[in-house]
Amino acid sequence: MTTRCVLVFSLIGSLACASAPPASRPEPAVAPAPAPKAQAPAPKPTPAVAVPAGPVADPADVAVVTLTNPLAARRMAETIALALADLTKVVPGLDLKKTLVVNAHGKPVLSQLVDTDGDETPDQLVFQADFGASESKTFKLRTGERANASEADYKAYGRFVRERHDDFAWENDLVAHRVYGPDLETCKKEPLTSSGVDVWVKRVSKLVVNEWYMTDNYHQDHGEGADFYAVGKSRGCGGLGIWSGGKLAVSKNFTGSRVLANGPVRLVFELTYAAWGTGGMRVTETKRVILDAGSHFNRFESTFKGAKAALPIGIGIAKHPGGAVEVDGKAGWMRVWEPLDKGAAGNLGTAIVLPPGSNVEAQQTDLEYLVVTPAPKSGPLAYYVGTAWDRAGAIADAAAWTKEVQLLSSRLANPVLVTLAAVPGAAHSNPVPSASPSK
């Protein structure tokens, strides 16, 4: 999952590490007193106290990135996305294609360049960090040649699957999903018209989408996981529609797709849906999906065009026998815990989490549980879609899944704080960075 970082710019006057305090000197010898008694020996010098070293300095370092977790709780695999627009305020002329991220010991950290608008030019520098409760960490940006990521580094991946009737499938090391494309609507064997979101469960961290499609036997668990989830005409896990008059109007299968970033850390792709609607109002949707390594949650961003009035959107999770739903309208989340294959395949947790402050109303249809929220007048409707399988080992039961959902909600309300500062004297550094925060 990714949290959007709050960027605060500051200038640090010096990056020199504090030196260790010098050892105290021995007291000078005292002249003998007239009395026969000898003077007491001088005290021994006090040992020097070691001061922890700061980030390793390198002439190629151009900026310092200080990250602070404001939560009194751990956050693992936190994705940090540094926008080029913010970085160039601190280091004018910075070339992301020649920029590395190094940790406090000067060791390179796996990072990725992300093109957010499809112009084939990087707009973000993305990397990940783990944090303890209320912990701060420091990284540096360093100019140099970026090494290609190895196959083992890739933990997020997605693709259009033409050979399976135009599916789009994606995954990271914890979760996997797919949605349905146009060819499936007219498939002779099992046609399906649905804009619901499918869930694949996996107990291995390796990427499995390509292998499962190749063997075409992914409805049975051969040790890695399987597709046990039933979507049909429902919203699956995270699909949406227009809520009007107590009914949900939904689109057909997606009509187009494009991949903007494909790992190793972050996957970004978009799906387009043809116009649909209700009551004389028809809209189109572009759905952007962002999935990061190490996260149970996708970020969905749906942008609608054509609405002439307020657009109430119902975001759903399919109803299945034995499923237990819980909704926290104030916090803006809904979660379901349900058996798979009548319990023979374990249990699945699914969830929808909206950003803090969202207006949420619980509803339902015969097919799904819903959270209904108004689409913004401008910009995308953002929400998070999560899953967890108990046989994967990380989430054991409904209580643990609820806790994971609550933690995401808390992380969204308390993003990691990011401070950018130029290294004094570095080439192209800006001596007076902006003092205004950036989102």
C-alpha positions, 0 to 999 in steps of 0.5 A, spaced: 500 500 500 502 506 498 501 512 503 501 519 499 507 523 503 507 530 505 513 533 503 516 539 507 522 543 504 528 545 509 535 547 508 540 544 513 546 548 514 551 542 515 551 535 514 558 534 517 557 529 523 558 531 530 565 528 532 566 524 538 567 529 545 575 529 546 577 524 552 578 529 558 586 530 560 589 527 566 590 532 572 597 535 572 601 532 578 601 536 584 607 537 588 609 534 594 606 537 601 611 538 606 607 533 610 610 526 609 604 523 607 604 522 599 599 526 594 593 521 592 594 519 584 591 523 579 585 520 576 585 516 570 582 519 563 575 519 562 574 514 556 571 517 549 564 516 548 562 514 541 557 518 537 553 514 531 555 516 524 550 520 520 549 518 513 555 516 509 558 522 505 559 522 497 561 527 493 556 525 488 550 526 493 545 532 492 540 531 496 538 528 503 531 525 504 529 525 511 522 520 513 518 520 519 513 515 521 508 519 525 504 513 528 506 509 534 505 503 530 510 499 525 509 500 518 512 495 513 514 496 506 512 503 506 512 506 499 515 513 498 514 517 492 518 523 490 515 527 485 520 530 480 517 537 481 518 537 488 525 534 487 527 540 482 525 545 487 531 543 491 536 540 486 534 544 479 536 540 473 536 534 477 536 528 472 532 522 475 535 517 470 541 518 473 539 519 480 540 513 485 537 512 492 542 510 498 541 509 505 544 511 511 550 507 510 551 509 503 548 502 500 544 503 494 536 502 495 532 498 490 528 504 487 524 505 480 522 511 476 515 512 474 512 515 468 505 518 471 502 521 465 504 516 459 509 521 456 515 516 457 518 521 461 519 519 469 515 523 473 517 520 480 522 516 484 519 511 488 522 506 493 520 503 500 522 503 507 520 499 513 519 504 520 518 502 527 513 506 531 515 513 531 521 512 527 525 517 523 530 514 517 535 518 512 536 517 505 540 520 500 539 522 493 546 521 489 548 522 482 550 516 478 548 510 473 542 506 475 543 499 475 537 494 471 533 491 476 534 483 477 528 478 475 528 477 483 527 484 484 520 484 481 515 484 486 509 487 482 507 486 475 501 486 470 499 485 463 493 485 458 492 477 457 489 477 450 489 469 450 484 469 455 479 473 452 482 480 453 483 479 461 487 484 465 491 480 470 496 483 475 499 481 482 504 483 487 508 478 492 502 478 496 495 478 492 493 477 485 487 480 481 484 480 474 478 484 470 474 482 464 475 485 457 471 485 451 472 479 448 469 475 454 462 478 452 462 474 446 465 468 448 462 462 445 463 457 451 462 462 457 460 469 455 460 474 461 459 481 461 461 484 468 466 490 470 467 486 477 474 485 480 476 478 481 481 475 486 486 470 486 489 467 492 497 466 493 501 463 498 508 464 495 511 471 494 513 469 487 510 472 481 505 467 478 500 470 473 504 468 467 505 461 469 498 460 471 495 462 464 500 458 461 498 452 464 491 454 464 489 450 470 488 456 476 482 454 479 485 448 482 491 449 488 497 446 486 501 449 492 501 456 490 494 458 490 488 458 485 482 462 483 477 460 488 473 467 488 466 467 484 465 474 481 459 473 476 455 479 475 457 482 482 462 487 483 467 482 486 472 486 490 472 493 489 468 494 482 463 500 482 457 502 479 452 508 480 447 508 486 440 511 484 433 509 486 436 503 490 439 500 484 446 499 482 447 501 475 454 498 472 458 498 466 460 492 461 467 490 461 473 494 460 474 496 453 481 499 453 488 498 457 495 501 458 500 500 463 504 506 465 509 502 470 511 495 471 515 494 477 519 492 480 516 496 486 510 499 483 505 497 478 501 503 475 495 501 469 489 504 467 482 501 464 477 505 460 470 503 460 465 505 455 459 510 457 453 507 461 448 510 466 441 511 469 436 516 469 438 519 462 445 520 465 451 517 462 458 517 464 465 514 462 470 511 467 477 511 467 480 507 472 487 507 474 490 502 479 496 502 483 499 496 486 506 496 490 510 491 493 509 488 500 502 491 500 495 487 501 491 493 498 491 496 491 489 504 490 484 505 485 482 512 482 476 512 478 475 518 473 468 520 471 466 524 465 459 526 462 456 527 469 451 533 469 449 532 477 452 529 483 454 522 482 453 517 488 458 511 487 457 504 490 463 500 491 462 493 492 464 486 495 460 480 492 456 476 497 458 469 498 455 464 503 458 464 510 461 471 509 461 476 515 461 484 513 463 489 518 462 497 516 465 503 520 462 509 516 466 514 520 472 511 519 470 509 511 471 502 511 468 495 509 471 489 510 468 481 509 471 475 512 468 469 508 470 461 507 472 459 500 469 453 497 465 452 503 471 452 507 475 447 504 480 452 501 481 456 507 478 463 508 478 470 504 478 477 507 476 483 502 476 490 504 474 497 501 477 503 505 476 510 503 481 516 504 480 520 511 474 524 511 470 521 506 462 521 506 460 513 506 453 510 507 452 502 507 448 499 502 447 492 499 444 489 493 442 482 492 449 481 489 454 485 493 455 489 500 456 496 498 459 503 501 456 509 497 460 515 496 459 521 492 464 522 486 468 529 487 466 534 482 473 534 479 479 529 479 478 522 481 474 518 486 480 514 490 479 508 494 483 502 496 481 495 495 484 489 499 485 482 500 488 477 504 488 469 504 489 465 511 493 460 508 498 465 505 500 465 513 500 473 514 493 474 516 490 468 520 483 470 522 477 475 521 480 479 527 487 480 524 484 482 518 480 487 521 486 490 524 490 490 518 484 494 515 484 499 521 492 500 520 491 502 513 486 507 515 490 510 520 496 510 515 492 514 510 490 519 516 498 519 518 502 519 512 510 519 512 513 526 513 518 527 508 523 533 508 528 534 502 534 538 503 540 540 498 547 537 500 550 544 501 555 545 496 553 540 491 553 541 484 546 544 482 543 544 489 539 550 490 541 554 496 534 556 498 529 551 497 522 552 498 519 553 505 512 551 503 509 544 503 507 539 497 502 534 497 
